[in-house]
């Protein structure tokens, strides 16, 4: 009997499916970590802008801004700092401002991919900066 059948055997298809599954099992966690790192970097960039604004304010007025909450459509009032892009995903607040230091916290917004995440910088003139990430 002369059979001229074309196509893949079931075994060949199963091997391809297993290879794709292994690649997906490796790639998905790497992608999720990549997204979290990008979000953390966005928050740190916004906090860096607040640090610069606080340092400028200290040079001009001799003290740090006591508190500031940034909202989506408003430039920081006490600090001349525009965080419009970061405020789409993060709520940013400056607290504990005095002559010795301040704390800046970026908290992920509910309903966004940054939900349940926060990045905090505590800055003191004597001790420098320390980061906390959750």
C-alpha positions as CSV (number, residue, x, y, z in Angstrom):
1,X,0.0,0.0,0.0
2,X,1.5,3.3,-1.1
3,X,0.5,6.0,1.4
4,X,1.4,9.6,0.6
5,X,0.1,11.2,3.9
6,X,1.5,14.6,4.9
7,X,1.4,16.2,8.3
8,X,2.7,15.9,11.8
9,X,2.4,12.9,14.1
10,X,0.8,13.1,17.5
11,X,4.2,12.6,19.1
12,X,5.8,15.5,17.2
13,X,2.9,17.8,18.2
14,X,3.2,16.8,21.9
15,X,7.0,17.5,21.9
16,X,6.3,21.0,20.5
17,X,3.6,21.6,23.1
18,X,5.9,20.6,25.9
19,X,8.7,22.9,24.6
20,X,6.3,25.9,24.4
21,X,5.0,25.2,27.9
22,X,8.5,25.1,29.3
23,X,9.4,28.4,27.6
24,X,6.2,30.0,28.9
25,X,6.9,28.7,32.5
26,X,10.3,30.5,32.3
27,X,9.2,33.7,30.5
28,X,6.1,34.7,32.5
29,X,7.8,35.1,35.9
30,X,10.6,37.0,34.2
31,X,8.1,39.3,32.6
32,X,6.2,39.9,35.8
33,X,9.4,40.8,37.6
34,X,10.4,43.1,34.8
35,X,7.0,45.0,35.1
36,X,7.5,45.3,38.9
37,X,11.0,46.6,38.4
38,X,9.7,49.2,35.9
39,X,7.0,50.3,38.3
40,X,9.5,50.6,41.2
41,X,11.8,52.7,39.0
42,X,8.9,55.0,38.1
43,X,8.2,55.5,41.8
44,X,11.9,56.1,42.6
45,X,12.1,58.7,39.7
46,X,9.2,60.6,41.1
47,X,10.7,60.5,44.6
48,X,13.9,61.7,43.2
49,X,12.1,64.7,41.8
50,X,10.7,65.4,45.2
51,X,14.1,65.1,46.8
52,X,15.5,67.7,44.3
53,X,12.6,70.0,45.1
54,X,13.1,69.6,48.9
55,X,16.8,70.3,48.6
56,X,16.1,73.4,46.5
57,X,13.5,74.6,49.1
58,X,16.1,74.0,51.9
59,X,18.7,76.1,50.1
60,X,16.2,78.9,49.5
61,X,14.3,78.9,52.8
62,X,16.5,77.0,55.2
63,X,13.9,74.3,56.0
64,X,12.2,71.4,54.4
65,X,8.5,71.5,53.5
66,X,6.6,69.9,56.4
67,X,4.0,68.1,54.3
68,X,2.8,67.9,50.8
69,X,0.3,65.5,49.0
70,X,0.5,65.5,45.2
71,X,-2.8,65.1,43.3
72,X,-3.3,64.1,39.7
73,X,-4.1,67.5,38.1
74,X,-2.0,69.7,40.4
75,X,1.6,70.6,40.6
76,X,2.9,70.4,44.2
77,X,1.9,73.6,45.9
78,X,4.6,73.9,48.5
79,X,7.2,72.2,46.4
80,X,7.6,73.2,42.8
81,X,7.5,69.7,41.5
82,X,5.4,68.3,38.6
83,X,4.8,64.5,39.0
84,X,1.9,64.3,36.5
85,X,3.1,61.1,34.8
86,X,3.9,59.2,38.1
87,X,0.6,60.2,39.6
88,X,-1.3,58.0,37.2
89,X,-0.1,55.0,39.1
90,X,1.1,56.3,42.4
91,X,-0.1,58.5,45.3
92,X,2.9,60.5,46.6
93,X,3.1,62.2,49.9
94,X,5.8,64.1,51.8
95,X,5.7,63.9,55.6
96,X,7.8,64.5,58.7
97,X,9.5,67.6,57.3
98,X,11.7,69.5,59.6
99,X,15.3,70.9,59.5
100,X,16.7,67.4,59.9
101,X,14.9,65.5,57.2
102,X,11.7,64.2,55.6
103,X,10.0,61.1,54.3
104,X,8.5,60.6,50.8
105,X,6.1,57.7,50.2
106,X,4.8,56.5,46.9
107,X,1.8,54.2,47.4
108,X,0.3,52.2,44.5
109,X,-3.2,53.3,43.5
110,X,-6.1,50.9,44.0
111,X,-7.2,49.3,40.7
112,X,-3.8,49.8,39.1
113,X,-1.0,47.3,38.6
114,X,0.8,49.1,41.4
115,X,-1.9,48.4,44.0
116,X,-0.6,47.0,47.3
117,X,3.0,48.3,46.6
118,X,4.8,51.1,48.2
119,X,8.3,52.8,47.9
120,X,9.5,55.0,50.8
121,X,12.5,57.2,51.1
122,X,13.6,58.5,54.5
123,X,16.1,61.3,54.2
124,X,18.0,62.8,57.1
125,X,20.8,65.4,56.8
126,X,23.1,63.4,59.0
127,X,22.3,59.9,57.8
128,X,21.5,60.4,54.2
129,X,18.8,58.4,52.4
130,X,17.3,54.9,53.1
131,X,14.8,53.2,50.8
132,X,12.1,50.8,51.8
133,X,10.1,48.8,49.3
134,X,7.0,46.7,49.8
